[in-house]
Amino acid sequence: MPTKARTRQPATEARRTRERETPRTAKVDLPFVTAEFRVPQLPNREDMAETARSLMPSAREAAYYGGLMLLAAFEMIEWPVAAAIGVGAAVLGRGHDRGEREEHEAAAHARVPTPRQ
């Protein structure tokens, strides 16, 4: 009995590898239109974790928004004012981060030597 399990395992692994390499598609041919449907590729855990980390605020930003929340909760400022301040800070922060990212990318491209012809 153990020999059957050993012989099936490589075949199963080969099938799984083949399924990963070839995307599953369905093709519909009509007189004037051809439609092809593909199974979407899902990101792996590392990509999903990196995306989640990039969307999370830094510790400093979290403290800032937490402070705004506490001020609104204890009615030191009205909640619409706290919301406006938070949204304004988030919008300005996103623009600032994007500008820094573009400057960093431009500097990285400037350092790359171009091939001489």
C-alpha positions, 0 to 999 in steps of 0.5 A: 500500500505505501508504494501506491501513495509514493507513486501518486504523490509525484503525479499529483505534484506534477499536476499541481505544477502544470495547473500553476503554469497554465492559466485556466481559461474559457473561450467563447467564439461567437459570429462577431465577438470572441470572449476569453475568460481567465481565472485571476491570479491571486497575490501571495501572502508576502505581497498582501502583507507588503500592501497592508503595511504600505497602507497603514499609518506610521506610529507618529501618524497613528498617535496624531490621529489617536490624539484627534480622536481623544480630543473629539471624544472628550468634546474638547473639539467638535467631531466635524472639526477633528474629522476635517483636520484628520482628512486634511492631514491625510491628504497633505501627507499623501501628497508629501509622500508621493513627492518624496517618492518621485524625488527618490525615484528620479535620484535613483534613475540619475545615478544609473549610468547610461550605456555609451554607444 
